[in-house]
Structures are given as structure tokens and as C-alpha cells.
């Protein structure tokens, strides 16, 4: 009971995830200053500039081939290596992406974008320790990049290093006070450390920025339930379910909160909602609730 639902979405330095854009992120992998509209035309374009133009036009497959051609022609070109690695990563060809991003970093070791994208690719491959090292390297280059601090915090969270994760989430929100998801994940890290009041404060900060974000509403309810404020917790679980009717976790906790207050008829309805919404995702909890419902029915006069 009272398990948190985590949302730990990384900011990519190429294809941005969820709601937020990094201050250094590029939607286009290109660094080229060439303006295709003012170019003398395709005949004057280098393969790299041509690839950038194709990518910008949404012709991704053709752009990939041209980036590969650019790397063949100029294997020591850090920009071409970065761009090819970025496109490979977008295609989920992570091992190939890694090869070219490592080369980009070797050729241009002070490029925070390339270092950050290399770290993201290590995360894609499940190589957490290497990702952490590369995020730390990138932060040394660009200490004011909130996205780097946030992604490092996610990697640290994944490793169970919650003290360090809290520090990095706090850096992310210091640098970007409007970063709702960082506040939310900061709350998760505080919760894992057993700092319930701090977790609740972080969830409230997230909800100040987005009042209708169901996971933060639900997790704040979890914190209040742990603090003994069952009535407020119930209100939050109910709000989460209004916003997200299939939120099985909220229904589960709401049912038990109602049961704790001896509001059995309401609890039965909520438990039945949970069983209709969990769709095999929570078999242990579903079995537990079925037993609870049987027990409640058998105790009726």
C-alpha cells in the first residue's frame, strides 16, 4: 500500500522528452550556421550541410544516409559525428550512436551537448555508472545547464543514490524554477529517503506549476496519509481519479483510506473500480482486494 508512481523522464539533448526543453538542447542535431534559404543551392552544399537541410525538411531517412556520407568523407569532423550519433539514437540504434558520440566527444571534449547526449545513450543501454560519469563531465563544462543536473539526478535515482539525486534535482529547480517535473522527482527522492514533509513540499511546488498533474496529486496524498491526514489524502486521491479515471493506484489507496475511516460502502465501490481498472497490472493487490471484499461481504449482517 502507498507505493509511489514515479515518472522519471530524461531530457534528451536531441529529441526532447515529456514537457521540457533543455537550455542547450537542439531539436535539429545540426550545429551548422548555413541557412538553406540563402544557400547558393544543393550543388554548393557540403554533405554535412546537405544532411542538415534534409533533416530540417523532415526527410530523416535521406538525412541519415547523408550524415553517414559526411562522416565517411570527414571522419575527424566532430559536428558530423555528433549529428550522426544523434540520428542513430533517434532511430534507437544505440550501439551505433554510442560509437559516433564517443568520437564526437574525443574530437571536441568541451562540447557539453555531445557529452550530455553520450550520457543519455549510456542510459539507453543501461550503463548507469558510465552515464553518471559523463553527466558529471558535462556539468563541469556547462554548470548552469538545468537539463544536465536533472538527467544526472535521474541516473542517480536509478542507482538508489538519493542523497546525491536530491542535490542535483535542487540544482535543476534552482536554475529553472518553472521545472515542474524536477520538483516532482525531487519529491520522489525525498520520499525514498523517508523525508515525508520535504517530499510533500516538493509535490506542492510541482502542483503550483501544474495543478492538474495526477501523479503529483496522488503522491501528495500518499504523504498526507503517512502523516495521518486521512481526510485530505482522500480528497487528493479522489481528485487524481477525476483527472485520470483509470488511475488504479489511486483507487487502491483511496479504498483503504476510506476503510480506515470505516466508510465501508464507499470503500467497496472504490475497490470495485480498482478491479475494473487495474487490467492485470497489479495482480497481488487485486487478489488482496478480492479477499478484502469477500471478508467485508461475509461480515455484513
ZADO-1210 file (C-alpha; in nm, 4 decimals, padded with zeros to 6 digits):
<atoms>
<atom x="00.0000" y="00.0000" z="00.0000" code="UNK" pos="1"/>
<atom x="00.1033" y="00.3634" z="-00.0512" code="UNK" pos="2"/>
<atom x="00.3542" y="00.2960" z="-00.3272" code="UNK" pos="3"/>
<atom x="00.4603" y="00.5959" z="-00.5287" code="UNK" pos="4"/>
<atom x="00.4204" y="00.6063" z="-00.9016" code="UNK" pos="5"/>
<atom x="00.7393" y="00.7519" z="-01.0447" code="UNK" pos="6"/>
<atom x="00.7816" y="00.9484" z="-01.3616" code="UNK" pos="7"/>
<atom x="01.1476" y="00.9795" z="-01.4392" code="UNK" pos="8"/>
<atom x="01.1661" y="01.1183" z="-01.7894" code="UNK" pos="9"/>
<atom x="01.5026" y="01.2292" z="-01.9161" code="UNK" pos="10"/>
<atom x="01.5633" y="01.5442" z="-02.1102" code="UNK" pos="11"/>
<atom x="01.7283" y="01.4387" z="-02.4290" code="UNK" pos="12"/>
<atom x="01.9824" y="01.6609" z="-02.5920" code="UNK" pos="13"/>
<atom x="01.8365" y="01.5699" z="-02.9270" code="UNK" pos="14"/>
<atom x="01.4768" y="01.4525" z="-02.9072" code="UNK" pos="15"/>
<atom x="01.3285" y="01.6202" z="-02.6011" code="UNK" pos="16"/>
<atom x="01.1151" y="01.4114" z="-02.3689" code="UNK" pos="17"/>
<atom x="00.7924" y="01.4997" z="-02.1886" code="UNK" pos="18"/>
<atom x="00.7301" y="01.8717" z="-02.1302" code="UNK" pos="19"/>
<atom x="01.0656" y="02.0360" z="-02.1043" code="UNK" pos="20"/>
<atom x="01.3392" y="02.1705" z="-02.3276" code="UNK" pos="21"/>
<atom x="01.6976" y="02.1885" z="-02.2121" code="UNK" pos="22"/>
<atom x="01.8624" y="02.5245" z="-02.2366" code="UNK" pos="23"/>
<atom x="02.1273" y="02.3651" z="-02.4572" code="UNK" pos="24"/>
<atom x="01.9156" y="02.1098" z="-02.6397" code="UNK" pos="25"/>
<atom x="01.8907" y="02.1151" z="-03.0164" code="UNK" pos="26"/>
<atom x="01.5777" y="01.9958" z="-03.1912" code="UNK" pos="27"/>
<atom x="01.7948" y="01.9677" z="-03.5008" code="UNK" pos="28"/>
<atom x="02.1215" y="01.7834" z="-03.4472" code="UNK" pos="29"/>
<atom x="02.2945" y="02.0354" z="-03.6683" code="UNK" pos="30"/>
<atom x="02.5371" y="02.2959" z="-03.5449" code="UNK" pos="31"/>
<atom x="02.5796" y="02.4364" z="-03.8946" code="UNK" pos="32"/>
<atom x="02.5207" y="02.8084" z="-03.9361" code="UNK" pos="33"/>
<atom x="02.4269" y="02.7537" z="-04.3014" code="UNK" pos="34"/>
<atom x="02.0862" y="02.8960" z="-04.3852" code="UNK" pos="35"/>
<atom x="01.9407" y="02.6718" z="-04.6591" code="UNK" pos="36"/>
<atom x="01.7195" y="02.9546" z="-04.7785" code="UNK" pos="37"/>
<atom x="02.0210" y="03.1737" z="-04.8530" code="UNK" pos="38"/>
<atom x="02.2412" y="02.8941" z="-04.9820" code="UNK" pos="39"/>
<atom x="02.3630" y="02.9037" z="-05.3396" code="UNK" pos="40"/>
<atom x="02.1858" y="02.5704" z="-05.3821" code="UNK" pos="41"/>
<atom x="02.2418" y="02.1988" z="-05.3355" code="UNK" pos="42"/>
<atom x="02.5380" y="02.1956" z="-05.5733" code="UNK" pos="43"/>
<atom x="02.7348" y="02.4180" z="-05.3329" code="UNK" pos="44"/>
<atom x="02.6410" y="02.2270" z="-05.0194" code="UNK" pos="45"/>
<atom x="02.8821" y="02.0090" z="-04.8326" code="UNK" pos="46"/>
<atom x="02.7463" y="01.6629" z="-04.7452" code="UNK" pos="47"/>
<atom x="02.7055" y="01.7771" z="-04.3839" code="UNK" pos="48"/>
<atom x="02.5149" y="02.0916" z="-04.4787" code="UNK" pos="49"/>
<atom x="02.3024" y="01.8834" z="-04.7158" code="UNK" pos="50"/>
<atom x="02.2264" y="01.6376" z="-04.4347" code="UNK" pos="51"/>
<atom x="02.1277" y="01.9246" z="-04.2030" code="UNK" pos="52"/>
<atom x="01.8923" y="02.0597" z="-04.4690" code="UNK" pos="53"/>
<atom x="01.7325" y="01.7201" z="-04.5311" code="UNK" pos="54"/>
<atom x="01.6865" y="01.6684" z="-04.1600" code="UNK" pos="55"/>
<atom x="01.5311" y="02.0127" z="-04.1207" code="UNK" pos="56"/>
<atom x="01.2874" y="01.9292" z="-04.4006" code="UNK" pos="57"/>
<atom x="01.1809" y="01.6152" z="-04.2162" code="UNK" pos="58"/>
<atom x="01.3459" y="01.3800" z="-04.4655" code="UNK" pos="59"/>
<atom x="01.5034" y="01.1717" z="-04.1895" code="UNK" pos="60"/>
<atom x="01.5987" y="00.8602" z="-04.3859" code="UNK" pos="61"/>
<atom x="01.7736" y="01.0615" z="-04.6556" code="UNK" pos="62"/>
<atom x="01.9398" y="01.2768" z="-04.3907" code="UNK" pos="63"/>
<atom x="02.0757" y="00.9690" z="-04.2148" code="UNK" pos="64"/>
<atom x="02.2384" y="00.8452" z="-04.5355" code="UNK" pos="65"/>
<atom x="02.3893" y="01.1865" z="-04.5954" code="UNK" pos="66"/>
<atom x="02.5210" y="01.2098" z="-04.2376" code="UNK" pos="67"/>
<atom x="02.6850" y="00.8703" z="-04.2887" code="UNK" pos="68"/>
<atom x="02.8374" y="01.0043" z="-04.6106" code="UNK" pos="69"/>
<atom x="02.9611" y="01.3166" z="-04.4296" code="UNK" pos="70"/>
<atom x="03.1353" y="01.1018" z="-04.1674" code="UNK" pos="71"/>
<atom x="03.2976" y="00.8863" z="-04.4368" code="UNK" pos="72"/>
<atom x="03.4337" y="01.1982" z="-04.6056" code="UNK" pos="73"/>
<atom x="03.5369" y="01.3762" z="-04.2832" code="UNK" pos="74"/>
<atom x="03.5819" y="01.1175" z="-04.0080" code="UNK" pos="75"/>
<atom x="03.7510" y="01.3757" z="-03.7843" code="UNK" pos="76"/>
<atom x="03.4597" y="01.6200" z="-03.8038" code="UNK" pos="77"/>
<atom x="03.3094" y="01.6378" z="-03.4531" code="UNK" pos="78"/>
<atom x="02.9881" y="01.8021" z="-03.5739" code="UNK" pos="79"/>
<atom x="02.9234" y="01.5261" z="-03.8284" code="UNK" pos="80"/>
<atom x="02.9932" y="01.2585" z="-03.5668" code="UNK" pos="81"/>
<atom x="02.7575" y="01.4265" z="-03.3189" code="UNK" pos="82"/>
<atom x="02.4794" y="01.4655" z="-03.5719" code="UNK" pos="83"/>
<atom x="02.5087" y="01.1058" z="-03.6953" code="UNK" pos="84"/>
<atom x="02.5114" y="00.9771" z="-03.3382" code="UNK" pos="85"/>
<atom x="02.2044" y="01.1851" z="-03.2587" code="UNK" pos="86"/>
<atom x="02.0120" y="01.0477" z="-03.5568" code="UNK" pos="87"/>
<atom x="02.1157" y="00.6898" z="-03.4777" code="UNK" pos="88"/>
<atom x="01.9895" y="00.7424" z="-03.1225" code="UNK" pos="89"/>
<atom x="01.6616" y="00.8763" z="-03.2577" code="UNK" pos="90"/>
<atom x="01.6365" y="00.5536" z="-03.4580" code="UNK" pos="91"/>
<atom x="01.7117" y="00.3561" z="-03.1375" code="UNK" pos="92"/>
<atom x="02.0336" y="00.2254" z="-03.2877" code="UNK" pos="93"/>
<atom x="02.2067" y="00.2881" z="-02.9586" code="UNK" pos="94"/>
<atom x="02.5324" y="00.0995" z="-03.0073" code="UNK" pos="95"/>
<atom x="02.5982" y="00.2823" z="-03.3334" code="UNK" pos="96"/>
<atom x="02.5004" y="00.6105" z="-03.1713" code="UNK" pos="97"/>
<atom x="02.7449" y="00.5437" z="-02.8898" code="UNK" pos="98"/>
<atom x="03.0348" y="00.4861" z="-03.1298" code="UNK" pos="99"/>
<atom x="02.9887" y="00.8205" z="-03.3018" code="UNK" pos="100"/>
<atom x="02.9101" y="01.0197" z="-02.9891" code="UNK" pos="101"/>
<atom x="03.2250" y="00.8893" z="-02.8217" code="UNK" pos="102"/>
<atom x="03.4175" y="01.0037" z="-03.1269" code="UNK" pos="103"/>
<atom x="03.2468" y="01.3439" z="-03.1162" code="UNK" pos="104"/>
<atom x="03.3498" y="01.3853" z="-02.7529" code="UNK" pos="105"/>
<atom x="03.7040" y="01.2713" z="-02.8248" code="UNK" pos="106"/>
<atom x="03.7306" y="01.5256" z="-03.1057" code="UNK" pos="107"/>
<atom x="03.5593" y="01.8060" z="-02.9124" code="UNK" pos="108"/>
<atom x="03.5927" y="01.7299" z="-02.5392" code="UNK" pos="109"/>
<atom x="03.4416" y="02.0608" z="-02.4253" code="UNK" pos="110"/>
<atom x="03.1114" y="02.0127" z="-02.6097" code="UNK" pos="111"/>
<atom x="02.8504" y="01.9785" z="-02.3329" code="UNK" pos="112"/>
<atom x="02.5742" y="01.8850" z="-02.5793" code="UNK" pos="113"/>
<atom x="02.7714" y="01.5919" z="-02.7169" code="UNK" pos="114"/>
<atom x="02.8768" y="01.4835" z="-02.3682" code="UNK" pos="115"/>
<atom x="02.5173" y="01.5026" z="-02.2460" code="UNK" pos="116"/>
<atom x="02.3848" y="01.3057" z="-02.5401" code="UNK" pos="117"/>
<atom x="02.6576" y="01.0464" z="-02.4874" code="UNK" pos="118"/>
<atom x="02.5436" y="01.0157" z="-02.1248" code="UNK" pos="119"/>
<atom x="02.1822" y="00.9755" z="-02.2372" code="UNK" pos="120"/>
<atom x="02.2894" y="00.6985" z="-02.4721" code="UNK" pos="121"/>
<atom x="02.4698" y="00.5175" z="-02.1911" code="UNK" pos="122"/>
<atom x="02.1390" y="00.5392" z="-02.0001" code="UNK" pos="123"/>
<atom x="01.9550" y="00.3952" z="-02.3019" code="UNK" pos="124"/>
<atom x="02.1929" y="00.0992" z="-02.2886" code="UNK" pos="125"/>
<atom x="02.1528" y="00.0510" z="-01.9138" code="UNK" pos="126"/>
<atom x="02.5113" y="00.1553" z="-01.8445" code="UNK" pos="127"/>
<atom x="02.4265" y="00.3746" z="-01.5476" code="UNK" pos="128"/>
<atom x="02.7711" y="00.4269" z="-01.3967" code="UNK" pos="129"/>
<atom x="02.9170" y="00.5448" z="-01.7264" code="UNK" pos="130"/>
<atom x="02.6164" y="00.7714" z="-01.7768" code="UNK" pos="131"/>
<atom x="02.6719" y="00.9291" z="-01.4348" code="UNK" pos="132"/>
<atom x="03.0381" y="00.9915" z="-01.5144" code="UNK" pos="133"/>
<atom x="02.9548" y="01.1576" z="-01.8445" code="UNK" pos="134"/>
<atom x="02.6795" y="01.3755" z="-01.6936" code="UNK" pos="135"/>
<atom x="02.9286" y="01.4920" z="-01.4334" code="UNK" pos="136"/>
<atom x="03.1798" y="01.5697" z="-01.7075" code="UNK" pos="137"/>
<atom x="02.9154" y="01.7655" z="-01.8973" code="UNK" pos="138"/>
<atom x="02.8220" y="01.9656" z="-01.5858" code="UNK" pos="139"/>
<atom x="03.1851" y="02.0691" z="-01.5455" code="UNK" pos="140"/>
<atom x="03.1623" y="02.2163" z="-01.8956" code="UNK" pos="141"/>
<atom x="02.8141" y="02.3693" z="-01.8579" code="UNK" pos="142"/>
<atom x="02.7365" y="02.4053" z="-01.4848" code="UNK" pos="143"/>
<atom x="02.4291" y="02.6210" z="-01.5466" code="UNK" pos="144"/>
<atom x="02.2509" y="02.3709" z="-01.7715" code="UNK" pos="145"/>
<atom x="01.9479" y="02.2613" z="-01.5692" code="UNK" pos="146"/>
<atom x="01.8854" y="01.9671" z="-01.8025" code="UNK" pos="147"/>
<atom x="02.2228" y="01.8145" z="-01.7228" code="UNK" pos="148"/>
<atom x="02.1579" y="01.8369" z="-01.3492" code="UNK" pos="149"/>
<atom x="01.8138" y="01.6840" z="-01.3957" code="UNK" pos="150"/>
<atom x="01.9356" y="01.3936" z="-01.6071" code="UNK" pos="151"/>
<atom x="02.2176" y="01.3252" z="-01.3631" code="UNK" pos="152"/>
<atom x="01.9602" y="01.3219" z="-01.0824" code="UNK" pos="153"/>
<atom x="01.7539" y="01.0653" z="-01.2717" code="UNK" pos="154"/>
<atom x="02.0584" y="00.8433" z="-01.3192" code="UNK" pos="155"/>
<atom x="02.1477" y="00.8742" z="-00.9508" code="UNK" pos="156"/>
<atom x="01.7881" y="00.7951" z="-00.8533" code="UNK" pos="157"/>
<atom x="01.8023" y="00.4863" z="-01.0683" code="UNK" pos="158"/>
<atom x="02.1121" y="00.3757" z="-00.8760" code="UNK" pos="159"/>
<atom x="01.9430" y="00.4391" z="-00.5400" code="UNK" pos="160"/>
<atom x="02.1804" y="00.7283" z="-00.4642" code="UNK" pos="161"/>
<atom x="01.9052" y="00.9500" z="-00.3254" code="UNK" pos="162"/>
<atom x="02.1168" y="01.1992" z="-00.1281" code="UNK" pos="163"/>
<atom x="02.3118" y="01.2929" z="-00.4387" code="UNK" pos="164"/>
<atom x="01.9953" y="01.2874" z="-00.6504" code="UNK" pos="165"/>
<atom x="01.8267" y="01.5374" z="-00.4184" code="UNK" pos="166"/>
<atom x="02.1197" y="01.7750" z="-00.4585" code="UNK" pos="167"/>
<atom x="02.1015" y="01.7541" z="-00.8387" code="UNK" pos="168"/>
<atom x="01.7217" y="01.7967" z="-00.8527" code="UNK" pos="169"/>
<atom x="01.7567" y="02.1013" z="-00.6288" code="UNK" pos="170"/>
<atom x="02.0197" y="02.2409" z="-00.8651" code="UNK" pos="171"/>
<atom x="01.7829" y="02.1833" z="-01.1585" code="UNK" pos="172"/>
<atom x="01.4985" y="02.3771" z="-00.9953" code="UNK" pos="173"/>
<atom x="01.7350" y="02.6495" z="-00.8748" code="UNK" pos="174"/>
<atom x="01.8431" y="02.7017" z="-01.2350" code="UNK" pos="175"/>
<atom x="01.4896" y="02.6641" z="-01.3712" code="UNK" pos="176"/>
<atom x="01.2248" y="02.7441" z="-01.1072" code="UNK" pos="177"/>
<atom x="00.9461" y="02.6544" z="-01.3523" code="UNK" pos="178"/>
<atom x="01.0691" y="02.2967" z="-01.3951" code="UNK" pos="179"/>
<atom x="00.7643" y="02.1085" z="-01.2694" code="UNK" pos="180"/>
<atom x="00.8859" y="01.7563" z="-01.3314" code="UNK" pos="181"/>
<atom x="01.2101" y="01.8216" z="-01.1428" code="UNK" pos="182"/>
<atom x="01.0081" y="01.9265" z="-00.8378" code="UNK" pos="183"/>
<atom x="00.8009" y="01.6109" z="-00.8763" code="UNK" pos="184"/>
<atom x="01.1001" y="01.3800" z="-00.8958" code="UNK" pos="185"/>
<atom x="01.2668" y="01.5700" z="-00.6116" code="UNK" pos="186"/>
<atom x="00.9602" y="01.4738" z="-00.4085" code="UNK" pos="187"/>
<atom x="01.0098" y="01.1102" z="-00.5054" code="UNK" pos="188"/>
<atom x="01.3735" y="01.1220" z="-00.3941" code="UNK" pos="189"/>
<atom x="01.2813" y="01.2807" z="-00.0606" code="UNK" pos="190"/>
<atom x="01.0140" y="01.0138" z="-00.0142" code="UNK" pos="191"/>
<atom x="01.2677" y="00.7376" z="-00.0726" code="UNK" pos="192"/>
<atom x="01.4855" y="00.8977" z="00.1954" code="UNK" pos="193"/>
<atom x="01.1918" y="00.8905" z="00.4387" code="UNK" pos="194"/>
<atom x="01.1664" y="01.2717" z="00.4437" code="UNK" pos="195"/>
<atom x="00.7910" y="01.2883" z="00.4076" code="UNK" pos="196"/>
<atom x="00.7439" y="01.6583" z="00.4869" code="UNK" pos="197"/>
<atom x="01.0086" y="01.7554" z="00.2312" code="UNK" pos="198"/>
<atom x="00.8501" y="01.5234" z="-00.0246" code="UNK" pos="199"/>
<atom x="00.5099" y="01.6835" z="00.0327" code="UNK" pos="200"/>
<atom x="00.6613" y="02.0301" z="-00.0077" code="UNK" pos="201"/>
<atom x="00.8162" y="01.9301" z="-00.3405" code="UNK" pos="202"/>
<atom x="00.4897" y="01.7834" z="-00.4695" code="UNK" pos="203"/>
<atom x="00.3109" y="02.1039" z="-00.3734" code="UNK" pos="204"/>
<atom x="00.5721" y="02.3015" z="-00.5669" code="UNK" pos="205"/>
<atom x="00.5075" y="02.0804" z="-00.8694" code="UNK" pos="206"/>
<atom x="00.1328" y="02.1318" z="-00.8330" code="UNK" pos="207"/>
<atom x="00.1775" y="02.5066" z="-00.8067" code="UNK" pos="208"/>
<atom x="00.3175" y="02.4882" z="-01.1594" code="UNK" pos="209"/>
<atom x="00.0687" y="02.2290" z="-01.2861" code="UNK" pos="210"/>
<atom x="-00.2354" y="02.1852" z="-01.0572" code="UNK" pos="211"/>
<atom x="-00.3753" y="01.9021" z="-01.2685" code="UNK" pos="212"/>
<atom x="-00.0769" y="01.6644" z="-01.2741" code="UNK" pos="213"/>
<atom x="-00.2262" y="01.3369" z="-01.1387" code="UNK" pos="214"/>
<atom x="00.0970" y="01.1672" z="-01.0198" code="UNK" pos="215"/>
<atom x="00.1892" y="01.4672" z="-00.8018" code="UNK" pos="216"/>
<atom x="-00.1657" y="01.4857" z="-00.6643" code="UNK" pos="217"/>
<atom x="-00.1581" y="01.1144" z="-00.5852" code="UNK" pos="218"/>
<atom x="00.1887" y="01.1217" z="-00.4305" code="UNK" pos="219"/>
<atom x="00.0975" y="01.4210" z="-00.2140" code="UNK" pos="220"/>
<atom x="-00.1979" y="01.2137" z="-00.0970" code="UNK" pos="221"/>
<atom x="00.0416" y="00.9311" z="-00.0082" code="UNK" pos="222"/>
<atom x="00.2493" y="01.1727" z="00.2005" code="UNK" pos="223"/>
<atom x="-00.0536" y="01.3120" z="00.3809" code="UNK" pos="224"/>
<atom x="-00.1805" y="00.9619" z="00.4504" code="UNK" pos="225"/>
<atom x="00.1537" y="00.8735" z="00.6062" code="UNK" pos="226"/>
<atom x="00.1350" y="01.1929" z="00.8125" code="UNK" pos="227"/>
<atom x="-00.2072" y="01.0915" z="00.9454" code="UNK" pos="228"/>
<atom x="-00.4143" y="01.3417" z="00.7473" code="UNK" pos="229"/>
<atom x="-00.6529" y="01.0885" z="00.6001" code="UNK" pos="230"/>
<atom x="-00.9302" y="01.3283" z="00.5006" code="UNK" pos="231"/>
<atom x="-00.7015" y="01.5446" z="00.2879" code="UNK" pos="232"/>
<atom x="-00.5420" y="01.2324" z="00.1424" code="UNK" pos="233"/>
<atom x="-00.8845" y="01.1043" z="00.0402" code="UNK" pos="234"/>
<atom x="-00.9626" y="01.4332" z="-00.1332" code="UNK" pos="235"/>
<atom x="-00.6381" y="01.4134" z="-00.3285" code="UNK" pos="236"/>
<atom x="-00.6902" y="01.0511" z="-00.4316" code="UNK" pos="237"/>
<atom x="-01.0395" y="01.1436" z="-00.5493" code="UNK" pos="238"/>
<atom x="-00.9059" y="01.4387" z="-00.7488" code="UNK" pos="239"/>
<atom x="-00.6414" y="01.2178" z="-00.9112" code="UNK" pos="240"/>
<atom x="-00.9158" y="00.9754" z="-01.0153" code="UNK" pos="241"/>
<atom x="-01.1288" y="01.2540" z="-01.1614" code="UNK" pos="242"/>
<atom x="-00.8361" y="01.3627" z="-01.3751" code="UNK" pos="243"/>
<atom x="-00.7293" y="01.0072" z="-01.4575" code="UNK" pos="244"/>
<atom x="-01.0201" y="00.7626" z="-01.4142" code="UNK" pos="245"/>
<atom x="-00.8018" y="00.4568" z="-01.4804" code="UNK" pos="246"/>
<atom x="-00.5545" y="00.5515" z="-01.2064" code="UNK" pos="247"/>
<atom x="-00.5618" y="00.2133" z="-01.0358" code="UNK" pos="248"/>
<atom x="-00.3037" y="00.3062" z="-00.7727" code="UNK" pos="249"/>
<atom x="-00.5162" y="00.5989" z="-00.6563" code="UNK" pos="250"/>
<atom x="-00.8251" y="00.3796" z="-00.6386" code="UNK" pos="251"/>
<atom x="-00.6350" y="00.1215" z="-00.4343" code="UNK" pos="252"/>
<atom x="-00.5119" y="00.3734" z="-00.1779" code="UNK" pos="253"/>
<atom x="-00.8433" y="00.5575" z="-00.1713" code="UNK" pos="254"/>
<atom x="-01.0277" y="00.2356" z="-00.0892" code="UNK" pos="255"/>
<atom x="-00.8012" y="00.1612" z="00.2062" code="UNK" pos="256"/>
<atom x="-00.8180" y="00.5209" z="00.3301" code="UNK" pos="257"/>
<atom x="-01.1976" y="00.5030" z="00.3290" code="UNK" pos="258"/>
<atom x="-01.1832" y="00.1676" z="00.5035" code="UNK" pos="259"/>
<atom x="-00.9586" y="00.3162" z="00.7746" code="UNK" pos="260"/>
<atom x="-01.2317" y="00.5738" z="00.8394" code="UNK" pos="261"/>
<atom x="-01.4960" y="00.2982" z="00.8479" code="UNK" pos="262"/>
<atom x="-01.6618" y="00.4290" z="00.5306" code="UNK" pos="263"/>
<atom x="-01.7134" y="00.0741" z="00.4107" code="UNK" pos="264"/>
<atom x="-01.9782" y="00.1237" z="00.1431" code="UNK" pos="265"/>
<atom x="-01.7671" y="00.3870" z="-00.0277" code="UNK" pos="266"/>
<atom x="-01.4627" y="00.1648" z="00.0043" code="UNK" pos="267"/>
<atom x="-01.6439" y="-00.1234" z="-00.1664" code="UNK" pos="268"/>
<atom x="-01.7296" y="00.0947" z="-00.4666" code="UNK" pos="269"/>
<atom x="-01.3723" y="00.2185" z="-00.4942" code="UNK" pos="270"/>
<atom x="-01.2285" y="-00.1333" z="-00.4651" code="UNK" pos="271"/>
<atom x="-01.4623" y="-00.2477" z="-00.7404" code="UNK" pos="272"/>
<atom x="-01.3366" y="00.0433" z="-00.9510" code="UNK" pos="273"/>
<atom x="-00.9792" y="-00.0668" z="-00.8851" code="UNK" pos="274"/>
<atom x="-01.0568" y="-00.4205" z="-01.0000" code="UNK" pos="275"/>
<atom x="-01.2152" y="-00.2903" z="-01.3184" code="UNK" pos="276"/>
<atom x="-00.9237" y="-00.0567" z="-01.3930" code="UNK" pos="277"/>
<atom x="-00.6090" y="-00.2444" z="-01.2936" code="UNK" pos="278"/>
<atom x="-00.6290" y="-00.4759" z="-01.6010" code="UNK" pos="279"/>
<atom x="-00.3769" y="-00.7273" z="-01.4730" code="UNK" pos="280"/>
<atom x="-00.1123" y="-00.4674" z="-01.3869" code="UNK" pos="281"/>
<atom x="-00.1300" y="-00.5295" z="-01.0116" code="UNK" pos="282"/>
<atom x="-00.2166" y="-00.8965" z="-00.9613" code="UNK" pos="283"/>
<atom x="-00.1067" y="-00.9151" z="-00.5967" code="UNK" pos="284"/>
<atom x="-00.3085" y="-00.6086" z="-00.4993" code="UNK" pos="285"/>
<atom x="-00.6085" y="-00.7307" z="-00.6979" code="UNK" pos="286"/>
<atom x="-00.6012" y="-01.0655" z="-00.5159" code="UNK" pos="287"/>
<atom x="-00.5711" y="-00.8823" z="-00.1824" code="UNK" pos="288"/>
<atom x="-00.8714" y="-00.6626" z="-00.2615" code="UNK" pos="289"/>
<atom x="-01.0837" y="-00.9566" z="-00.3708" code="UNK" pos="290"/>
<atom x="-01.0156" y="-01.1183" z="-00.0335" code="UNK" pos="291"/>
<atom x="-01.0949" y="-00.7887" z="00.1401" code="UNK" pos="292"/>
<atom x="-01.4262" y="-00.7627" z="-00.0454" code="UNK" pos="293"/>
<atom x="-01.5166" y="-01.1218" z="00.0444" code="UNK" pos="294"/>
<atom x="-01.4371" y="-01.0533" z="00.4072" code="UNK" pos="295"/>
<atom x="-01.6472" y="-00.7369" z="00.4053" code="UNK" pos="296"/>
<atom x="-01.9405" y="-00.9145" z="00.2439" code="UNK" pos="297"/>
<atom x="-01.9252" y="-01.2045" z="00.4881" code="UNK" pos="298"/>
<atom x="-01.9232" y="-00.9657" z="00.7865" code="UNK" pos="299"/>
<atom x="-02.2436" y="-00.7949" z="00.6793" code="UNK" pos="300"/>
<atom x="-02.5477" y="-00.8725" z="00.8926" code="UNK" pos="301"/>
</atoms>
